[in-house]
């Protein structure tokens, strides 16, 4: 069954449209999105028209064109500024999050007149701590960096997900169970976004979302996967058509 999660915070902004789409469903035909490389590169939509016309992991809308990202366990993160009505979409896996893509997105939005305290952010479906096993040496290496250690959240024992629709991941690396959305939230807060203005839809792509949503599930079972597109746009107004 397809999962179409919503963010109450974004739902409250009546001037925008957005979607965390099911796996395999194409984005809007006019959406702008980058050739994603797990980087900290964030650009304006004009640099990604046509789609994938440059390497980037975040796209900021300059008008009413949708901006999108594609994921298959990484975080899709949608931004909206309540005052300027500028929106953005960011792809944030562990590598990109550690590279600073979320911090860079806030910086780029600030350069365009968005105050961090006016941003509303929604973190979409991604692999949750119920299924994201991180090898202990990798966790230890990350924890040594003070820029990230405050936001690290992990569990020595696998958390049980009572909402799982299929079996949770089993241990393959004798590691820890890592909470990437928590790290992303901490980094957004440190960039100036108020914690109450950050939503996490809490849908694990491995054990909760529809079949084909998870790259790691495919790695374990060879079942195939399809990209999930997440997008956001400011709704056109009569003034846009003038």
N, C-alpha and C positions, 0 to 999 in steps of 0.2 A: 504493500500500500504506500502510495506517495505521501510524503510528509511536507506540508506547507506551513512552516512555522511563521509566527508573527512576533513583532516587537511592540509591546504596549506603548513604549516611548515614541517610536516612529508612527504608530497608528494615531497618536494624538496630534500629529502635525498634518493638518488637513490639506496643506498646500503641496504635498509630495506624494509620489507613487514609488513603491519598492516591492521587491519580491526576493525571497530565498527559494529559488525554484527547485523542483525535483530533479534528480539525476537524469541527464540526457535531453532535457527540454532546452531548446535554443533560447538565447537572450533576445530582447527586442531587436528588430532588424537594423535599427539605427544606433544601437548601443556602441559606445567607444570602450575598448579594453585593450590592455597591453599584452605583449609577449612576455609572460611572467618568468622570472629567473630567481625568485627567492632573494630579491635585493631590497635595498631601501630607497629605490627610485620611485618618486611620485611626480606625475606630470599632469598637464592640463589636457582636456579631452581632444583639443585640436591636434595634439601630437599622436593620437591613436585613432585617427580617421583616415583610411578604413581601419577596422579592428586589427590589432597586433602589428600596427605599422611601426612601433618602436618597442624596445625592451623597457618594461616598467611593471611595478607591482602595486601601483596605486594611481587612480585617475580622478581628477577633480573636474566637475562639470562647469562649463563657462556659461551655460544657458539652460535650456530645457531638454537637451539631448540626454538620454540615459547613459550612465557610466556603470561598468560591470566588472566583475572578477569571476574567475572559474576556479573551483576547488574540488578536492576529493579526499579530504581529511584535514587540510589546513583551515585556518579561520578566514571566512569572508566577513569583512568589517565594513559596515555602512555608516557614513557620517552625514549629519545635517546640522546646519547652523540656523538657530531659531530667529536670528535677526537679519542676516544677509540672504538667507534662503539658498546658500551655496551648499551643494552636496558632493560627496566623494565616495568611492568604493576602493577598498584596499584588500589585497591578498596577503595574509600573514601566517605563514607556517612558522615552525620553530626557528629555522635559519633566518628568515626575514624579520621575525620579531626581535631576535637577538641582534640583527644588523641595524635595527632602529626604524623599520618602515612605519610603525605607528607614530613614533615621535616625529618623524619627518613629515608625515601627513598633517599632523597638528601644526607644525612649523609652516608648511606650505599654505595651509588654510589661513593661518595668522597673517601671512604676507598678503593675502587677498582680502583682509579686513575682517576675518572671523576671530572673535575672542574665544579662547579655549573654554571659558566658563559658559558660553552660549551654545556649545556643541552638544548634540545628542548622538550617541553612538550605540549601534546594535551589532553584537557578535553573533553570527549565524551558525548553522550546523557545522560541526567539526568533530574530530575524534575527542572524546571526553576522557577524564581520568579513570573511568571505568574500563577503558580499553587501550589507552595509550601507554604502552610500556616503553620506558626510556632506559637504555643501558646505564648501569651505575657509573662507569667511568665518564660517560658523557654528562650525566647529571653533576658529578663531582667537578668536572672541568668548568661547567657553567657556573656552579656555585662559588667558585673562586673569584669570579668577577663581581665586584661590589655594585656595579651598575645594574645587575640583574638579580643578585642573591635575595634582595628584599621581596621580589615578586615571585620567587620560586615556590611552587606548591606541589608536593608529591606525597605519595602514600607508600609505605613499605608493604602493606597488604592491599590487595585489589579491592576497591570499593564495589559494593553490590549496587547495580542499577535496577531498581524495581520497575522501571519503565521500559526495560529492554524488550525488543520485539523478536530478537534471535539471540543465540548464545553470545556472551561477552568474549573478548579475546582471551586466549590462554597465554601463560608466560612462555616466552621464547628466549629471553636474554638474561634471566635472573636479575632483573633490574628493579626499578621503581615505577609506580603508576603516576604519570605526570599530568598536571592540570594546566594545559596551555592557555585556556581562556582566563584563568586566574592571573597568569603572568602578563597577558595582554592587558587585562584590566588594570593591574598595578602600573604598567608603563603608561597607560593613558592617564591615570590619576596623576602620576608624576609629571606628565606633560601639561597638566592644568585642567583636565576635564573632571568635573565633579563626579564622584562615584555614583550618586543617585541618578545621574544622567547617562549611565552605561547599562545597557541591557545585554544579558546572555540568554539566548533562546533555549539553551540546555538540550540540544538534540545531538546525540552521538551518531556520527555517520557510520560507525562500525556496527553498533548493536541496535540502533533505533530507526535510522532513516531507511528509505526503500533500498531494495537490492541494487547493486551497482554504484552505491554512493561512496564506497570506501576503497582507496588505493591499497591500504594495508590488508583489508579483508581479501582483496583480490590476490595480494602477495601470499597470503596464507592458504587460500583455497582455489586459486585460479579460476574464479567465477566471473572475471571481467569487471570493469568499472567504466563509468561515464562521468564526465565533468558535470558538476553542479554550478549553474550560473546564478549569481546574486547581483541585483542591479537596483539603482535608485535614480530618481530624476525629480526635478521641480516641475510641477504641473504647468503647462502653458496657460497664459492668461490672454485676454483680448489685447493687452498692451504688447504682448510678444508678436501678435499677428499684424500689428499696425506698421 
